[in-house]
Amino acid sequence: MAKWTPMNKNTSPQSRSTPRPRSQARGRTVRAERTPRAPHPSGSRQSSGSAQRVARKAGSKAKARRTPAPLTKAGRIRRMLVTAAVPNVVIALIIMAIALGGLMLTGSPMAWWYTIVAEAWMVFNLAPVSAADVHISFLPALPALILAAVVAVRVRSAIKHKVSVKDLLTLLACVLGVPVVFTIIAWLMLWDAGKVYDVSPPNLAQALLRVIVLHLAAMAAGMGWRLWRALAKRYGVPRPLVDATQIALRYLAYLAIGAAAVFAVVFLVNVSRQGEMMNDYPTISGLGIAGLVLLSVLYIPNAIVSTAAVLVGSEFSVGEGSVSLFSAHLVPLPPLPITGGIPASAPSWAVALLIVPLGAALYSLYKKRPSFQDVLVATVASAVIMLVACYLVSGVLGYYGATGPQLWTAAGLTALWLAVVGCAVAAGFAFVAWRAARTAPGASPADEYADEPAAVADEAPTEPERDPITDPEIVDAEVVEDEPEDTAPDAAAEEPEEEQKEEGAPAEEAAERPEEAKEGDERGVAKPLSQQLKDQMGESEQDSSSEDSPEEGERG
């Protein structure tokens, strides 16, 4: 007999629970499978709304990251000072390194290093230099152009996200103040070196003026059109003024491209003269030739601006000599390869090159559809910009004297080309707009036939007079409403002419009587309701007469 053992709560089969899945035993729960829901009618709208919310949230976070922290006055000055000082310090360090390397290669005294650095800084900022009683302010513009481009990039990186008016004023003071301080230091170095060496400091006022103009132009270029439009909106300046200035810059850019192409062609045509000019240096070495070629490359921006001035009708002068599209009178030129591109005489076909400023003005104005106000502002802006460019690339060239394009003549003729072409283009677009407004659908018949004879006006179909409508939306709505009234329905167009002439024969009654429709189909035309009633009455009378006829026969 088996021994009885007591059962407790753990060993009782009733108390033992059903084995659970492994996932539940380990503390995890398995979700029951849900039946897929039917797609909501506005599911796409909800998804697009959620995507917009996510994008808006990400954009706000990115904007918060880009937004600079509030700065104090000292912090703002320190930040803008670093922005403006970096390009000037980098250029100064490059000049120092090159000057030191040149002195070590040539074995020259190291005491010349300060003088070379100061003179090179003046050259990079287009400030005049003086040595051995020779004054030169007609300097190569390519180094200054590189410096201005670097300054503009730095300004753009500092204000491209968020900037205030105080930040702009602080940045402007730093952009102009740093190079002015460096120029004064270089002037003092030259003044001190003049006590020992045959050098002299230039006119300080002229040097500072060129430095300020150069860096102010770099600041204006680095701000960008978006910031200029925002400033114009803030201070109530009409936005067309900014757009017109952009037209002037486009015109000058196209003119510069055309001038560069013309100068390249003339340079290649006169390549034989460059060999003759190089023969003037019989004992020059290969290093000297490389230096002359490099100096000619640095003068390329000067050549482009001077060629542009000649193309608009002005002239380029070298001391007593001058060159224009109409005549040329040259003196012995400096022995540089780039001066070999200056023609000794003006050919008769050179006047045809006036098409270059004409094409530049047309191409810059055609796509903008300018008004007369835009043309006026663009004309003034082009004159000012051309005057500044000619001022920076002209000056005194040693014993030759004044060299470069004629300032006022070049600026005036450049603006004159844009003014004449711009007025013609604006008048053309104004005339086209006037003709389009006159022949528009909303024009009244009286305006349309005002210039025609009375006989022609009488032959025209008369329409009921209506008040003129000026709102374009009302005109569109009226056209939509008039379409159903002017065009007949398709069902009515398919009906025969006889059926359309009858009154009281709708198509629905004919469709409700299939037997009558069949009879009408046999005859080819469906009968109207009145005719059908008459036919039924006639049939009933015939039936009654036929029923009465045998009786009458019997009686007879």
Disulfide bonds with the S-S distance in Angstrom:
none
